[in-house]
Amino acid sequence: MLVDPVLGLHSLGTMARALSVSMPLAPLFEIAAEEALLALHAASVSLGRLESGGRSLRTLINVGDLAPTESRWPRTEVYWLPQWGTAARSFANGITRTDRLGDDD
């Protein structure tokens, strides 16, 4: 996926400014997700954390065009990674992943 260099630089600047002050993590997650959404020209972005020894992924925030069942700050959106083979392999290998609608791969 191509990142717009101008938007990417703007997003990095915004995140750097946010990191230069002391604030709770939730606003930092929100800034990072919103800026990633802009820089990647994505429809949606989710940030999460690995739990249970890397066997599950808890979504911390969803931004962008969300499905009716999704919420911005989910309390119980957890994915059991053994059920998501590709995601589990991505985390195990340290390789990031981007999906696009209509992309056969």
Backbone bond lengths (Angstrom), bond angles and torsions (degrees), N, CA, C in turn:
res aa  C-N    CA-C-N  psi(-1)  N-CA   C-N-CA  omega(-1)  CA-C   N-CA-C  phi
1 M - - - 1.441 - - 1.521 108.51 -
2 L 1.309 117.15 132.58 1.444 121.50 179.58 1.526 110.45 -85.11
3 V 1.305 115.29 136.59 1.458 121.66 177.50 1.517 107.49 -104.55
4 D 1.316 116.68 131.10 1.457 121.58 176.29 1.529 107.63 -65.04
5 P 1.360 118.62 120.28 1.463 120.13 -175.75 1.525 113.24 -60.27
6 V 1.324 117.90 -36.97 1.468 120.75 -179.56 1.521 110.09 -68.56
7 L 1.338 116.55 -47.72 1.463 119.34 178.64 1.518 110.98 -65.91
8 G 1.323 116.88 -37.82 1.463 120.45 178.29 1.516 111.66 -61.49
9 L 1.330 116.95 -44.12 1.462 121.42 178.68 1.518 110.59 -65.84
10 H 1.325 116.68 -42.48 1.469 120.95 177.12 1.531 110.37 -60.05
11 S 1.327 116.47 -44.56 1.463 121.08 -179.32 1.521 111.13 -63.50
12 L 1.325 117.11 -42.90 1.463 119.90 177.57 1.518 111.36 -62.09
13 G 1.322 117.01 -40.12 1.463 120.85 177.69 1.516 111.66 -63.63
14 T 1.319 116.54 -42.79 1.462 120.92 178.89 1.520 110.61 -62.03
15 M 1.338 116.36 -44.63 1.468 119.68 179.98 1.529 111.09 -67.71
16 A 1.318 117.98 -37.47 1.464 120.71 178.55 1.524 110.76 -63.62
17 R 1.332 117.21 -41.60 1.460 120.40 177.32 1.528 110.55 -62.60
18 A 1.322 116.21 -41.93 1.463 119.94 -179.73 1.528 111.05 -64.75
19 L 1.325 117.02 -37.55 1.458 120.73 -178.85 1.527 112.84 -75.89
20 S 1.324 117.08 -14.00 1.458 119.93 -177.39 1.521 112.59 -81.74
21 V 1.320 117.47 -7.47 1.465 121.11 178.36 1.525 108.95 -121.31
22 S 1.299 114.94 155.97 1.458 119.79 178.56 1.524 109.09 -81.59
23 M 1.321 115.79 125.01 1.463 120.69 177.35 1.521 108.64 -154.69
24 P 1.323 117.05 161.69 1.467 119.64 176.97 1.528 111.01 -62.21
25 L 1.330 116.20 160.78 1.462 120.60 -177.43 1.525 113.30 -66.73
26 A 1.314 118.75 -36.12 1.471 120.94 -175.71 1.530 112.37 -55.02
27 P 1.334 119.80 -48.36 1.472 118.27 177.42 1.529 113.18 -63.29
28 L 1.330 117.17 -32.94 1.467 119.57 177.39 1.526 110.94 -67.05
29 F 1.340 116.85 -41.41 1.464 120.37 176.00 1.523 110.08 -60.08
30 E 1.327 115.87 -42.12 1.461 120.52 -178.24 1.524 110.73 -64.35
31 I 1.318 117.14 -45.09 1.472 121.08 178.35 1.528 110.10 -62.22
32 A 1.329 117.56 -46.67 1.467 120.90 -179.12 1.524 111.33 -60.73
33 A 1.327 117.24 -43.98 1.469 120.60 -178.85 1.525 111.29 -67.18
34 E 1.323 117.17 -45.00 1.467 120.68 179.98 1.527 111.60 -64.08
35 E 1.321 117.06 -41.02 1.465 120.36 179.74 1.525 111.22 -70.11
36 A 1.321 117.86 -36.88 1.471 120.62 175.19 1.519 110.03 -63.62
37 L 1.315 117.00 -39.87 1.464 122.12 177.71 1.528 110.34 -56.79
38 L 1.333 116.11 -46.76 1.471 120.60 179.36 1.528 112.13 -67.13
39 A 1.317 116.19 -49.43 1.465 120.15 -175.03 1.522 112.38 -64.45
40 L 1.325 116.94 -34.96 1.460 120.95 -178.02 1.520 113.37 -89.25
41 H 1.324 117.19 -4.50 1.470 121.22 -174.24 1.525 109.96 53.92
42 A 1.315 115.66 40.99 1.466 121.26 -175.96 1.520 111.03 -89.58
43 A 1.313 115.76 157.05 1.461 120.86 173.47 1.523 109.98 -79.33
44 S 1.330 116.55 -34.43 1.462 120.70 178.44 1.521 109.62 -153.73
45 V 1.317 114.64 155.85 1.462 122.19 177.21 1.522 106.93 -139.93
46 S 1.325 115.73 139.23 1.456 121.60 175.09 1.518 108.61 -126.06
47 L 1.321 116.26 140.32 1.455 121.76 172.84 1.516 107.38 -113.10
48 G 1.318 115.85 140.61 1.453 119.57 -179.82 1.506 111.15 -146.37
49 R 1.329 114.99 177.29 1.464 120.31 177.65 1.523 109.22 -135.11
50 L 1.321 114.37 146.67 1.459 120.16 176.88 1.524 109.11 -76.53
51 E 1.322 115.40 139.45 1.459 121.60 177.51 1.519 109.15 -133.48
52 S 1.313 116.16 175.40 1.466 123.08 176.39 1.524 111.61 52.30
53 G 1.321 115.74 48.39 1.459 119.11 178.23 1.513 113.56 65.23
54 G 1.329 117.17 28.80 1.458 121.26 179.13 1.514 114.07 84.55
55 R 1.327 117.54 12.97 1.461 120.36 -178.34 1.532 112.82 -96.79
56 S 1.326 117.38 -11.05 1.467 119.11 176.93 1.520 109.48 -140.04
57 L 1.323 114.96 156.49 1.459 122.58 -179.68 1.519 108.23 -122.19
58 R 1.333 116.72 119.46 1.463 122.34 177.88 1.525 108.69 -99.33
59 T 1.324 116.25 123.96 1.458 120.78 177.17 1.521 108.87 -76.31
60 L 1.336 115.62 128.63 1.463 121.51 -179.99 1.523 111.43 -94.16
61 I 1.345 116.77 -40.51 1.457 120.97 -179.12 1.527 109.13 -153.18
62 N 1.320 115.70 143.87 1.468 124.10 172.29 1.520 107.08 -120.62
63 V 1.317 117.96 134.16 1.463 121.36 176.43 1.519 109.46 -132.01
64 G 1.319 116.21 158.61 1.464 121.42 177.71 1.506 111.56 99.04
65 D 1.333 115.81 -149.54 1.466 122.12 179.60 1.522 108.60 -78.26
66 L 1.317 116.54 103.01 1.454 121.24 -176.53 1.517 110.71 -98.82
67 A 1.323 114.94 148.19 1.466 120.98 174.44 1.525 108.50 -68.74
68 P 1.328 117.49 157.43 1.468 119.80 179.32 1.534 113.04 -56.75
69 T 1.320 117.64 -26.38 1.466 120.60 -179.29 1.528 113.45 -86.99
70 E 1.342 117.36 -6.65 1.461 121.01 -178.73 1.518 110.46 -95.31
71 S 1.328 115.69 150.32 1.468 120.11 173.70 1.525 108.48 -126.01
72 R 1.311 115.37 156.57 1.460 120.78 -178.35 1.533 111.12 -60.95
73 W 1.308 116.75 -47.25 1.463 122.72 -179.02 1.529 109.01 -116.71
74 P 1.326 118.25 76.99 1.463 119.99 -176.53 1.531 111.94 -68.53
75 R 1.311 114.89 143.85 1.471 119.65 178.10 1.524 111.65 -97.49
76 T 1.327 116.00 -25.83 1.468 118.71 -172.39 1.529 113.15 -131.26
77 E 1.321 118.62 22.92 1.468 120.70 179.81 1.530 109.08 -86.21
78 V 1.321 114.86 96.13 1.460 121.70 -177.38 1.522 107.98 -128.68
79 Y 1.328 116.10 134.75 1.460 122.25 179.94 1.519 109.03 -114.35
80 W 1.311 116.81 125.91 1.456 124.12 177.90 1.528 106.39 -80.92
81 L 1.317 117.42 107.59 1.460 122.07 -170.09 1.528 115.31 -60.90
82 P 1.334 120.60 -33.59 1.457 117.45 177.20 1.534 113.54 -57.10
83 Q 1.342 117.42 -21.57 1.463 120.86 176.77 1.530 112.01 -83.39
84 W 1.318 117.53 -12.38 1.462 123.21 -177.15 1.522 107.92 -120.22
85 G 1.333 116.86 77.31 1.454 122.49 -173.68 1.514 114.88 -51.54
86 T 1.329 117.57 -46.28 1.468 120.43 -177.66 1.517 110.78 -65.12
87 A 1.317 116.89 -43.76 1.469 120.20 179.12 1.526 110.48 -64.26
88 A 1.316 116.94 -42.84 1.465 120.88 179.45 1.526 110.48 -60.16
89 R 1.333 117.05 -43.63 1.473 120.47 178.38 1.525 110.88 -64.89
90 S 1.319 117.43 -37.58 1.468 120.74 178.91 1.524 110.70 -61.35
91 F 1.317 116.63 -45.00 1.468 119.75 179.30 1.519 111.41 -68.65
92 A 1.306 117.52 -41.52 1.462 121.63 -178.48 1.527 111.23 -63.36
93 N 1.344 116.90 -35.80 1.464 121.82 -177.10 1.520 113.32 -95.28
94 G 1.336 117.59 -5.80 1.464 120.88 -179.28 1.512 113.45 70.66
95 I 1.318 116.95 24.91 1.461 122.04 -178.54 1.525 108.83 -104.44
96 T 1.323 116.43 127.98 1.461 119.58 179.48 1.514 110.33 -78.78
97 R 1.311 115.00 165.85 1.462 120.01 -174.66 1.523 109.47 -142.43
98 T 1.317 115.59 140.55 1.456 123.08 174.25 1.514 107.71 -129.86
99 D 1.316 117.60 131.31 1.449 122.07 178.17 1.522 109.70 -112.60
100 R 1.331 115.03 148.11 1.459 120.95 177.30 1.515 109.09 -131.33
101 L 1.326 115.42 142.36 1.470 119.56 174.09 1.512 108.65 -63.99
102 G 1.302 115.89 137.72 1.458 120.42 177.83 1.518 114.43 83.22
103 D 1.322 117.48 -1.48 1.464 121.34 178.51 1.526 108.06 -90.71
104 D 1.342 116.87 114.95 1.454 120.53 -177.06 1.518 113.90 -62.09
105 D 1.340 117.42 -28.68 1.461 120.33 -179.68 1.501 111.12 -83.45
